[in-house]
Amino acid sequence: MNILRPKSFDEYIGQENIKRLLKISVNAAKKRNEMLDHILLSGPPGLGKTTLASILAYEMGKNFKFAIASALQKPIDLVGLLTSIDKEGSVLFIDEIHRLPKNLEEILYISMEDYIVDISVSKGVGAQSIRLNLPPFTLICATTKPGLLSSPLIDRFGIHGYFEFYQVEELTAIIKRSAQFLNLDIEEEASKFLAKRSRFTPRVANKLLRRVRDYVQVNKIKLIDVEAAKRSLEIINIDDLGLNDLDRKYLRALKDIFKGGPAGIDNISQFLGESPETIEDLCEPYLLKIDFIQRTPRGRILTENALNYLENNNYEKSF
Ligand code: ADP
């Protein structure tokens, strides 16, 4: 269990637009004693989509069921999941919905619209199926790639929440809150220092704080100040922009091997020895956000900003 995960709207910092929208929907659904509409949450990894989905179940006072679309490969996987919903109003959360195979989408639409699922009991000509009724439920799906979803699927969600990167002040508040849960004393300036290097992402903020915790514990430091935070990040090679070894390797490869691009994701990931998903999920959202790379139909391109960074940071030529 993740003790740092906020449990209610009040504990959830930032994403004010989505929160406002969802608070209204929750209140209205509760007043009418109805199901919460199906919800699609999209945005880069680590911004709090899963957390918000679990908060919605909590605020509605309903069960929360978690699944990941990459584990749903055959019809029986999805049917099994849907038929495991046993309480009316349950919230079913499916993460990475863009990974759901296309031939399973129809099963999902029908269950979303009519709360039924058809199970085939024989194949070929005259194939037969049994229809099962499901308890009415709310489906919440999350995706980092909404562009990969088919429009019939998107159309079945009543609410679409777009997540944005966090402000430094919000991340500072998240770090302070997490420090309390981890029993750490941290100075305001040290929280800000870490927030600025968190890639505008709460998951990264919490990860950095855990590394600082290791450092201060080993070195018997009672109060985390900027100096302690700085030392901790030096050990894991995180620089002032929050870039790590993999980001720098990516940027260097794009500059030196691919001559500034355009370079395809498959070629870049092959060169770096990482999967395209890792590169797309962990490196690129932030590099795009700080305008270090651009994504074009022909591939990734290095920007002027990245070139300046590489020049000023006097990086070692390793290729
Ligand atoms: P996603 O599903 O978008 O990848 P998660 O919901 O798993 O992101 O969030 C990653 C971590 O960041 C969570 O474990 C939680 O501790 C923290 N977190 C995310 N959003 C917030 C927030 N708004 N306030 C406080 N902590 C947050």
Boltz pocket constraint, residues with backbone or C-beta under 6 A from the ligand:
constraints:
  - pocket:
      binder: B
      contacts: [[A, 2], [A, 4], [A, 5], [A, 6], [A, 11], [A, 12], [A, 13], [A, 14], [A, 15], [A, 43], [A, 44], [A, 45], [A, 46], [A, 47], [A, 48], [A, 49], [A, 50], [A, 51], [A, 52], [A, 142], [A, 174], [A, 202], [A, 203], [A, 206]]
      max_distance: 6.0
